Amino acid sequence: MRTAALMVQGTTSDAGKSTLVAGLGRALYRRGVVVAPFKPQNMALNSAVTQDGGEIGRAQAVQAQACGLEPTIDMNPVLLKSNSDLGAQVIVHGRPIGNMDAWGYHAYKPQLLKAVMESFGRLSAAHDCVLVEGAGSPAEINLRANDIANMGFAEAADCPVLLVADIDRGGVFAHLVGTLELLSVSERARVTGFVINRFRGDIALLQPGLDWLVERTGKPVIGVLPYLQGLHIEAEDAVADNGPDKGYAPGRHLRVVAPVLPRISNHTDLDALRHHPQVDFSFVGPGETIPVADLIVIPGSKSVIADLAALRHRGWDTAIQRHLRYGGKLIGICGGFQMLGMSLQDPQGLEGAPGSCPALGLVDMETSLQTEKKLARVDARLVLEQAPVTGYEIHMGISHGPALARPAVIGDGFRDGVISVDGQVLGTYLHGLFDHPAACKALLRWAGLAAAETSDYRQLRDEQLDRLADAVDVHLDWNLLARWLPTARREDRCGS
């Protein structure tokens, strides 16, 4: 029996594809269906390390959690990590195969279809159904040739497609009908229905438009999902907002800021802080000054040397030095950790012309960029309070120097990062640093929050997935979805 599959494509980027796949995945998982997420090609700087030691987009790791699964490389066989406006690192089956510019990658895509179909085949064989997420929009005419991300995959896999559009942006009917008009005849036939996302208001006022859409296209509206105020599902790539306003109270709250650099990566590391009830968190963007804070966090970067130059150009290095003089604390994660040392060396020209540049000079170490990427899951302890910490490493540099004799993270045969002699600066390669409640609490106390509360970000993430699944259960037409998806375990459907 062929495994069921359904693909979610969007009329635009950020239409709700990742969210809908996560919501459907959790809803099916709660019904006992063995379901897996799949994204043939992703372009994102937020990534995760899988149980099989590879790298995939962060959104697919969250979707795997929604489905009750450990993430694997097959859930995102092709990942593009932009390192300039014209090029990206290409990762296939969890491992980087090199950097390509846009023209080089488009020429290479036919060879990637085999890897995509292999992964899809393995997932299909091991699960009751597969939920497939597209990328961007299928109506991007300039990207249609050799497409593996949207209709190119759907045609190759003979997969039905749901088209989702965000009504909160405006023009939702133009987005849906216009997208259909730009598809080929066979692609248009493959679209089986529509989902409208982020609706606010009285559905009765929308009904005449829905009726017109069905009459105009001959395709059903599967459902209208409401705008879920305050819903938190980790961002696929774009930097999220600063989180809920908790009302800063000195002594009860900690002010935390993070500079947004041009090639910021894995900024989802900061989500646990954004949603902590005692943290007043803010991102600082171009043209903004770093405000008075208790803690500054420099997050990861895909182009460390260029981002360090941008940090200096914006005057943030001076602000960081002033912050430390006044007794503030500083954390650098991955690329941010590498910036803390005395120098950054790129002998092979991985990020530009070969050479080196001075770093921030805050800890006595140097970092040399290397071609081989370190990918590892970590289960260890913070030196601070011996708090348990879990996370993952994704980096292409090797750091060395006397500062590493004072590690920030330790485990069985494992040492990572630094804590400065004066105790003000902490650096680590570990992504997910704040996700474990004990680690987060220890770090907040170190940063000055004496009465830090325990906040379990992983539990919050799970609660948000359930909230999303509740909306999917209520607002989508499951009788229509049953045409393409199982609504019970395969064994139950077979009567065993």
Secondary structure by P-SEA (a helix, b strand, c coil): cbbbbbbbbbccccccaaaaaaaaaaaaaaaccbbbbbbccccccbbbbccccccccaaaaaaaaaaccccccccccbbbbbcccccbbbbccccccccccaaaaaaacccaaaaaaaaaaaaaacccbbbbbbccccccccccccccccaaaaaaabbbbbbbbbccccaaaaaaaaaaaaccaaaaaaccbbbbcccccccccaaaaaaaaaaaccccccccccccccccccccccccccccccccccccbbbbbbbbcccccccccccccccccccbbbbbccccccccccbbbbbbbccaaaaaaaaaaaaaaaaaaaaaaabbbbbbccaaaaaaccccccccccccccccccccccccbbbbbccbbbbbbbbbbbccccbbbbbccccccccccccccccccccccbbbbbbcccccbbbcccccccccaaaaaaaaaaacccbbbbbbaaaaaaaaaaaaaaaaaccccaaaaaaccccccccccccc
